[in-house]
């Protein structure tokens, strides 16, 4: 009975939204070099679509240091949101 309970122990997940799902993919892809909270804050400030595009661009390229290039691309791009279009809670 003990053996079965250990095998089927459920793992707690931290994914509740699509933003958290993307952050989890980025976090796992870079070998947990970037903090999960840092990635979530960048998704919130830069936007989901922007982060998704940058992440896919890095995945399909072959740089020496992918995490450094990812951070550099995020820092180089300035995002300006129109207050009438984006509503904050």
Buried (B, 14 or more C-beta within 10 A) or exposed (E): EEEEEEEEEEEEEEEEEEBBEBBBBBBEBBEEEBEBEEBBEBBEEBBBEBBBEBBEEBEEEEEEEBBEBBBEBBEEEEEEEEEEEEEEE
